[in-house]
Structure formats: C-alpha cells, structure tokens
C-alpha cells in the first residue's frame, strides 16, 4: 500500500512539472516571435535586424568561430523621419567606424598586416 502512495505522488509531480514546462514554452514562443528578427550575413559578419524597433546588432565570430559576439549596435532612423545634417553625419560616421573595425579584425584574424587608416575629417 505504501508503494502505491509513493507512486501516486511521483506521478502527480511528473504531470505537474510537464504542465509547467509546456506553459513556459508556450509563453516564451509568444514573447519572442521568430519574425521579430531578420538575419543577414556579409563577409563573415552577421547583422541581426530587429524588425520591431529598427536596431541592427553587428555580430562577429570569435577567434574560435564557435561564438558570435556583438561589436556594435546601430539604431536605424524611421522611414519617414527627417534627419538634420548633424544626425546624418553622426549616423554615417558610426557606420564607417563599425565597417573599419570589422575590416581590421577580419584582416587580423587572417594574419594580414594591419595598417592604421587615416580618419576623415
């Protein structure tokens, strides 16, 4: 009789934990829909575009190439936003700096000699 009670308690615990896991998986699926991000790759760099707020995360492989780590984020302006000249200059400078960093790191990972590039004024 004692074994039947223990088996019943274990069975209830297993069913309860399965329900908790199922509810958690359903909630996580609703919180981060797969269409929230778009992935783009170019020359070994992964660009993850957040389709909700327009932010781009730039991910570069580590030396072991098993992990991607972020090297920058860019906030894209809205499609109908009017940017001032200062905002346009800042946005283009951020993209230029990020591109130069990626090029230098790519050259360094390939074992090429890296020369300092002059910064435009």
Secondary structure as UniProt FT lines:
FT   HELIX           2..31
FT   HELIX           34..36
FT   STRAND          37..42
FT   TURN            43..44
FT   STRAND          45..50
FT   TURN            51..53
FT   STRAND          55..61
FT   TURN            63..64
FT   STRAND          68..75
FT   TURN            79..80
FT   HELIX           85..109
FT   TURN            110..111
//
